[in-house]
């Protein structure tokens, strides 16, 4: 039988959708909100026409986990957080996958007395309870879990991507390569094996935290590769016979021309996986063996990270914060493709996004959607270039302007004029570091005094892989390794090492990369440097662990250098100084270079020396 606590809870509950009045009561009792906040939330609820439960979670008033815990305590049903990888598959499969997904229920354990432990999103679903009692017996114990926890555990019903794809494609009829281009409507229909294959490829890419999917035809097969943490890895091989149908299905989703195979095409579509909404930016390109498809994955459900969570700290953080609070001027972010420039700008613009501010952007393409901002997509065919778009934006009464990329003198000139006329302008460029950005603007034809008077700060950045905190390994570098480190980071220079010591203490006090708290649990007595040598570094474990998918790395973080436009640097700009002169002056004034920032993060155990050298080698 269902225990008494659960039975009493069933009488209280109406549905898993927590009523607005109960959400309000839970937040008040937990001291999570003030009366003023309640009034604001109620107004937001009316304007957005969404349940209060969704608004408080989306607005970070309370997390989904904490709200579910408060709810579970109120209705007197135990809360559980399931580790999906620890649920034995033979227990999980006692409830058929179809039923588990229909009722959003997980069987996560069996006690010694035979009691079945169930986790449900909606424990008041009487139909589900009755069915499960018939399926499992009457002795079940119901727990409440978050929706996201239930959904992630439901994924365990499936095997590996290769296994699932093989199952799907085994249902495909045998074809010859001569028939490859004869695609019927049935081949690409919603419920066809090809459609299921596309869905599986995307689903497993998202689960792998991939940023891009590459579908590449070869002479006798198709290779599917995922870019995870900046590194491309082969995921699957598919038979060549399904190539045309696969590409056609993706083109249908992206609203592209199916019969155009000789010219590149670009499109976009959205997909919902679990609770997340993902936009996929699609690019097709004719190559020798057929059409290659690349899909960039953008998580539209993700919220902007704070600058501290991105990896800013110390003087760099202060310089950026001071620059973005100026009423006008230009802030530039520079780095190669894939260095996280858009993510940095997304975080800054989200920080500045208020109802009293008009934010307008011109981008190619629009990657992150910013609620309340007016974002314009470059369209060369319609003559909507960066320059023309920027001209139009200036007539839209903006407070803040973001330019996706400054590519030419015309766009840079308009950006400077906008900064001079009372706008705060954000833009990206492609240069090697912060200091070379200023001479680059000179090359575009801007007058030195205009650059000196408008640029507030320049951010140079790269992305490095984070060491997996569950399996990273400490080691003491040998003499050969120390020589290599000294060549790049001057560890044999006592004055420089004293500077590194001071920075490491600042990083510890300031919480470098607060998003990864497990890697910052140290005291100043545990610093990994001494006066003359490095006693400890960290490296990725060979073959990693389950948490990092056996790579030794999990996620990425930024390394930064932020050049503030001081009076001395302004004089250098006006005097047409070289980038080396500007860099030296900035370092003299306290700027931490990307390599040194990376070195500090390596000493803190957040990344490895090899990663820092890999991404900064061109400098």
N, C-alpha and C positions, 0 to 999 in steps of 0.2 A: 504493500500500500504506500501511497504518497504520505510522507510524514506530516504531523499536525502543523508544523510551521508553514510548510508549503500550502497546505489546505487553507489555512487562515489567510495566507497571502493571495490565494486565488480569489477569495471573496472580496479583497480590497482592490485588486487590479482591474482596470477596464481594458487596457491594451498596453503593449510595450511602448507605444508612443506616450511618453510621460506628459500628463496634462500641464498646461501653463501654470495653473495655480499650485500644483505640486512642485514644479520646477522652482517657482518663486519661493515656496516654503522651504525647500531643501537648501537653496542658496542662502536664505536669511538665517536659518538655523545653523548653518556651517560658517556664517560670518564672511561669506564670499562677496557680498554686495552691500552697498549702502542703499538707503531709500531713494536717493537721487539717481543712482544707477538703475534701480528698478523702473523708475519713471521713464528714463531714457530707453531702456530695453523694450518697454511696452510700446513706446512710440515707434521704435525701429521695427517691432513685430507687426504693427499696423501698416507701416509704409512698405515693408518688404513682403508682407503677407506670407510669413514663414512661422512655424512653431517656435515658441520661446526656447525649447530644447536645442534646436538647430542654431539659433542666434547666439546663445551663450557659449556654445562649443566653438562656433566659427570665430567669435570675437575673443576667444581665449580667456573668457571669464572663468571658465572651469573646463578641464579636459573631459573627453568622453569617458575615460577610465574613472576619474574622480566622481563625475556625475552618476555613473552606473553604480559605484560603490555606495554613494549616499542613498541612492534609490533602493539598492539591495538591503541596506540597513533599515530603511523606512518600512519596507514590506516584509522584513524578517525572512528573507531568503538568502542563503550564503552566496557571496560573490566569489568567482573563481577566475583566475587568469591562466589560460592553458598555454603550455609550451607545445606548439603544434608538432615539433620534431620528436617529442618524447611520448606522444600518444601511440601505443602499439597498433599497427595496422590491422591485426586480427580483431582487436577490440573495436576500433573505429568502424570496421566493415560489418559489425553486427547490425548496424542500421544501414540499409541500402543507400547508396549515394543520392539517388533521386529523392528519397524521403528526407534525408538529412538536409538537402538543399531547399526542398519545398518548405519545410518547417524551421529551417535554420537552427538545427539542433546537432550537438556533438556528444557522442558517447566517449568519454575520456578515461574511464576507469571502471574496474569491478572490484568491490571490496571482498574480504575473506568470507563474509556471510552471504555472498552472491548479489548484494545490492549493486545496482547499476548507477553510475554517476553520470548525470546528464548536465550539459551546459546549454542553456537556451537564451535566445535574445528576447523572446516573449513567453515567459512562463505561465501566462494566462490563456495560452492557446489550448482550449479544452479539447478541440478536435485532435490536435497533435498529441496531447497527453493520452487520450483514449487510444489512439492508434499505436502509440509507443508501448502502452501497457499490454496490448494484444501481441505486439511484436516481441517484447522483451520480458514480459511478466509484470506483475503488479508492484514488485519491490524496486522502485526507482527513486532516486534522490535528485531533485532538481536544483540546479545552481543558475545564477545569472552571470552572463559574460557580455562583454561589449560586442557590438555588431562587427567591428573590425577584427576582433579576436576570433569570432565564430567563422568569418569569411576566410581568414588566413588558414584556419585549421581545416576547413572544407577542401582547401587545395591539396591536402595530403591524400585525398582519394585517388589522385592522379599519380601516375608514375613519372618517369623522366620525359623530357621533351621528345627525345628520340623514340621512346617506346610509344608515346601517344601519336606521334606523326606516322610511325610505321603502321599502327592500327588503322588510322584514317585512310592512308594511301593504299593499304592492302585492298580496300574496297573499290579502288579505281580499276576500271577495265583495262586490259592490256592494249596498248596502242603502239604503233610504230612511229619512228621519228618523222616519217613522211606525213603523218596525220597531225603533227604537233600544232600546226597553225589553224586547223579546222576546229574552232571553238564554238560549241553550241550553248544555248541559254542554260541548259541543264548543268553544264560544266561549272558555271559560275553563279548558280542560284544560291540563295541564302543558306539552304540546308545541304548543299553539295559537299563532297569530300574536300574540294578545293577551298571552299569558303571556310570550312572547319580548319584546314591547314593554315590558312592566313591567320585565323583567330588564334590558333595555338602558337604560331611563330611570334605574334605580338604579345600574347599573354605571358609566354615564358621569358621574353625579352624584358617585360616590365617587372616580372618577379626577380630577374637577375640584376635589376637596377641598371639596365643598359640605357645609354643615351641615344644610340643609333642602331638600326638593323640594316645589314647589307645582304641583299639577295643577288648573287652573282652567277650567271651562267658560265659553265665551262664546257669543254668539248663533249663530255659524256655524262655530266651530272650538274647539279646546282649546289653551290655552297651558300649556307646561311651563316653569317658572322654577326656577332654582337660586339659593340664597343662598350666595355665596362670599365669605369674609372679611367677613361682615356686610352685604354689598350684594346685593340681588336682581337677577338678570340673566335675561332671556328666553333659553331654550335651544332650544326647538322649538315648532312648531305642528302639531297633529294634526287629522285630520278629525273633525267632531262626531259622526259616526255610530258611532265606536268608544268614545264616552264611557262609556256604561252598562257595556259589557263590561270596560272598563279598570278602572272603580271596583269592579265585582263581583269581578274577579280580586284586587285589593288587599284587599278585604273577606274573601275566602276565606283569603288568606295570614294576615290579622290575626285570624281567627276572629270576625268581626263578622257581623251579620245582613244578608244580601244584600237582603232585601225591605223593609228599613226605610230609607226615603229621606227621611222628613220630620223626623227627629230626629238630632242630632249623635251620633257614636259615637267611641270611643277603643279602640285595640288596639295590638298589638305583634307583630313577628315578627323572625326572624333570617335572615341570608343570608351565605354565604361567597363572597368574591371574592378569588381568588388564595389567599394565605396568611392573609388577614385575615378575622375574623368581625365582622359589623356587625349591630347591633340597630337596627331601624327602628320608631320610635314613630309610630303612625298616628292622624290625627284627620280625621274627615269632618264636613262642615258643609253643610246645605242652603242654597243661595243662589238667586237669581232664575233663573239659567240651568241649574240642576242641582245636583249635589253637588260641592263642592270638597274635594280631598284634600291634606293637608299631611303629609309624612313627615320626622321629625327623624332624622338619621343619627348613630348613636353607635358609635364604633369600640371594640369590646370587646377588641381585641387590643392596643390601645395601652397603654403603661405610663405611670405617673404621671411628670410632669416635676418636676425640682427647683424650689425657689422661685427660684433664680438663673436657671434656664432660662425661667421664667415672666416674668422681668423685675424681680424684687425685687433691691435692692442697698442698700448703705450703712445708714443709720439705720433705714430701713423694714424691711430684712431682719433686723437685730439685734432690733428691737422684736418682730417676729413670732416669731422663734426663742426669745426670752426668755419670751414669753407662753405658747407651746405647751409649754414645759418645766415650767410651774407644775403642782402636783399637783391644783389645782382652780381654778375661776373660769370666766369666759365670754369667748369670742373671737367677735366679730361681724364678718360680711363684708357690705358693703352696696353697692348699685348697681342700675341698672335691669335689666330682663330682657335676657339676652344679653350681659352684661358680664363673664362669665367667673367668676362667684362659685362655681359648682359645681366648676369646674376647680381653683380655688385650694384649696377644701376637700378635693377628691380628693387633691391633692398633699400637703397637710398630714396628712391621715388615713393616707395610705400611708407617710408618714415615721414616724408614731407606731405603725404597725401591727406588733405583735410577738405571739408566742405567749402572752406573760404578761399581755397587755392585752385586756380585753373591750370592743370597740367596737360600739355599737348606734346605729342611725340610724332616723329616721322621715322619709320623703321623699315628695314628690308632683311628678313620678314618680321612681322610682329610675333615675338616669341612668348613673352609673358603678358598675360592680360592683367591690367591694373584697374581694379574697380574704381569708377569715378574719373579715370583719366581718358583723354581723347586721343586714341592711337590710330595713326594713319599708315597704311601700307604703301610702300613705293611701288609704282606701276609705270614702267618705262614706256609701254605701249600707249598708255593714256597720257604720256608726257608728265607723269607725276614722279619727277626725280627728287633727290634730296633737296636740291636748290629750289625748285619750284614749290615743293611741299613746304619748305621752310618759309618762303615768301608768303604762302597762304596762311601758315600758322601765325605769322606776325600780325595778320589782320583779324585774328580770332581772340584778341585780348588775353593772351596767356600770361601767367606769372612765371611758370617754369616750362622750359622747352627741353626736350631730349631728342638729340639727333643720333640715329642709329650708327652712322659712320661718316666722318669727314674724309672725303675722297679727293677733293679738288679745291682749287683756289676760290672758286665761286661760292661753294658751300662754307668754307672756312671764313671767307669775308663776311657772309651773311650772319654766321654764328657770332663773330666778333661785334658786328653792328648791333645784333640783338642784345648781347651782354652789355654794350655801352649804353643802350637805351632803356635800361632798367629791368632786364629779364635775367633770371638765373638759368644758365644754359649748361646742359650736360651733353657730352659727346664722346665717342670712341675714335681711336686712331690705331693704325698698325705700325708700331715702332718697337725697337728692342727693349727700351727701358724708359723711365720717366724723363730723364735728362735729354734724350735725343728727340723728344716730342717737340720741344721749343724750337730748335733749329729746323725741324721738319715743317713747322708752320711758316718759318721764314722762307723756306724753299717754295711754299705754296703762294708766295707773293705778299704775305702780310707785313705791314710795317712793324719794326721792332717795338716802337713805343706803344702800339695798340696791343701787342701780345703782353707786354709788361703790365699794362693797366687793366687788362681784362681777366687774364688767367689767375685763378685763385689757388688751384692745386692741380697736380698731375699725379695720377695713380698708375704705377706699373705693376703688373701682376702675372702670375702663373698658377696653375693648379698642380698639386702633388697628391699622390695617393696616401691616405692615412694607413698607418700600421694597424692591423687588427689587434685590439686591446685584449682579446681573449687568448691569443697565441703568440704575440710578439716575443722576441727573445733578446735579453741583454747580452752584450759581449764586450770584452776588452780588446780594443784594436791593437794589432801587432805593429812592429816598427814600419813595415812596408805601408800599411794602411795609414799610419800617422803621417808618413811623408806625403802621401797623396792628399790627405786632409790639410796638411800644412800648406801645400802648394795652392790650394783653393781658398783656405780660410785663415792662413797666417797664425796658426796656433803656437808657433815658436816665438812669436813676438810678445813679450811680457805685457807691454802697454795695451796691445790689442786684446790679449786674453783678459786683462782687467776690465776692459770695456765689455767683453762678452759676458763676464761674471755679472756685471751690473745689469746688463740687458736680461740675463737669465732670471735674475731676482725680480726685475720688473715684470717679466712674463709670468712668473709664478704668482706674484701679488695681483697682477691684472687679470689672471685667468685666461691665458692664451687658449683659444678654441673652447669656450665654455660649453659648447654643444657636446663635447666629448669629455664629460667630467671624470670618467674613470682614468683617463690618461693624465689628469692634472693633480691627482692625489699624491702630493709630495710635500715635504717641508724643506726649508732652506738648508737644512743640514744634509739633505739628500741630493744636492746639486751634483750633476755628473761631471763637472770640471774641477780641477784644482789649479793652483797657481801656475804650474808648468806643463801639465799634461791633461789629456782626456782619459778618465778612468773607466767610463762606461758609455756605450752607445747601444742603440737598439736596431734590430734587423727583423725582416719578415721570416717567419718559420717556414722552412722547406715543406711544401705540400700543405701548409696552413691548417685550417680546421673547418668544421661544418659551418661555423658562423660566418666565415669569410669565403665560403665556397672553395676552400683549399687553395687560395691565392696568397695568403699572408697579408693582404690589404683589404680594407673595407671602407668605401667612400673616399671622398677627396676633400681637400681643404686648400685655401689660397695662401700663397706667400706674396708679400706686397712690399713696395717701396712707395712712399707718399712724399712728393716734393712740394713743399709749400712755397708760394711766391713771396719771399721776403724782400726787404729793400736791397740787400746785397745782390740777390739773384736778379732782381729787376734791372739793376745797373749792368749786370753781365749781359742780359738779354738785349738791352738798348745798345750795348757796345759790340753786338754781334759775336759774343763769345762762343767757343766751341762747346759741344755737349760734355766733353771731359772736364772743362773748366766749371761748367754749371754743376756737374755731378760732384766734383771735389768740394765746391763751396757748400752744396747741400749736405754732404757727409760731415763737413766741418761744423755745420750748424746743428747736427744731430740726426740727420736722416739715416734710417736703417735701410740698407740696400736689400733687394730681394734675396740675394745669396745669404746674407747675414740673418735675415728674418727666417729663412729656411733652416739655417744652421741652428738657431735657437730652438726651433720646433723639433729638429732632429735630436738635440740634446734633451729635450723634454720627453722624448719617446713617442711623439705624435707621427713622425715620419722617419724615413731613413736617409742617411747621407747619399746613398745611391740615387734616390728619388730627386734630391735637390740638384745633384750634378746632372741628372738626366734632363731636367727641364730648364736649367740655366746654362747649359753647355755652350749655347750660341753667344752668350754675353762676353 
